[in-house]
Amino acid sequence: MPPHQAGGTAVTLDYVRWAAANVPIPWFAIGGITLQTSTPVLAAGARRVCVVSAILNAPDIAKACQEFKQRLVSGPRNVEQS
């Protein structure tokens, strides 16, 4: 699968799975990630996410940060990924 190019269409969870299996360096899932969408992104193999709007637009920024941190610590993991 080719790398995503800036200005292109959004990648799918299939791309996240591909990156988790094939990219040996640390990488971040970024773009449109909310607390709700973080679950399938993490389950697809992402270990790091970059979140801006979902935190800055939250009514309680501190609570949003805590919720994302908890999701990252205890969120779903694809057992096939190492």
C-alpha positions as CSV (number, residue, x, y, z in Angstrom):
1,M,0.0,0.0,0.0
2,P,1.5,3.4,-0.9
3,P,2.0,6.1,1.6
4,H,-0.9,8.6,2.1
5,Q,-0.3,12.0,0.3
6,A,-1.2,15.3,1.8
7,G,-4.5,16.6,0.5
8,G,-5.6,13.1,-0.5
9,T,-8.5,11.1,0.8
10,A,-8.5,9.9,4.3
11,V,-6.9,6.5,4.9
12,T,-8.9,3.5,6.2
13,L,-8.5,1.2,9.1
14,D,-6.9,-1.2,6.5
15,Y,-4.1,1.3,6.1
16,V,-3.7,1.4,9.9
17,R,-3.5,-2.4,10.0
18,W,-0.9,-2.3,7.1
19,A,1.2,0.3,8.9
20,A,1.1,-1.7,12.2
21,A,2.3,-4.8,10.4
22,N,4.9,-3.1,8.1
23,V,6.3,0.1,9.5
24,P,9.1,-0.7,11.9
25,I,9.5,2.9,13.3
26,P,7.2,4.6,15.7
27,W,4.3,6.4,13.9
28,F,1.1,8.3,14.9
29,A,-2.5,8.0,13.6
30,I,-3.6,11.5,13.0
31,G,-6.7,13.3,11.6
32,G,-10.3,13.2,12.7
33,I,-9.6,11.0,15.8
34,T,-12.2,11.3,18.5
35,L,-12.7,9.3,21.6
36,Q,-15.3,7.2,19.7
37,T,-13.1,6.7,16.7
38,S,-10.0,5.9,18.7
39,T,-11.4,2.5,19.7
40,P,-11.3,1.0,16.2
41,V,-8.0,2.9,15.4
42,L,-6.3,1.3,18.4
43,A,-7.9,-2.1,17.6
44,A,-6.4,-1.9,14.1
45,G,-2.9,-1.6,15.6
46,A,-2.2,2.1,16.2
47,R,-0.2,2.6,19.4
48,R,0.1,6.4,19.2
49,V,-2.5,9.0,18.2
50,C,-2.4,12.7,17.6
51,V,-5.6,14.4,18.7
52,V,-6.2,18.2,18.6
53,S,-9.8,19.1,17.8
54,A,-11.5,16.5,19.9
55,I,-9.6,17.9,22.9
56,L,-9.6,21.6,22.2
57,N,-13.3,21.6,21.3
58,A,-14.3,19.6,24.4
59,P,-16.4,21.4,27.0
60,D,-13.9,20.1,29.6
61,I,-10.4,19.9,28.2
62,A,-8.8,18.3,31.2
63,K,-11.5,15.6,31.3
64,A,-11.0,15.0,27.5
65,C,-7.3,14.5,28.0
66,Q,-7.9,12.1,30.9
67,E,-10.3,10.1,28.8
68,F,-7.9,9.9,25.9
69,K,-5.1,8.9,28.2
70,Q,-7.3,6.1,29.7
71,R,-8.2,4.9,26.3
72,L,-4.6,4.7,25.2
73,V,-3.6,2.9,28.4
74,S,-6.4,0.4,28.5
75,G,-7.9,0.6,25.0
76,P,-8.5,-2.3,22.6
77,R,-5.4,-3.9,21.2
78,N,-5.2,-6.2,18.2
79,V,-3.8,-9.4,19.7
80,E,-2.1,-10.2,16.4
81,Q,0.1,-7.1,16.7
82,S,3.3,-7.2,18.8
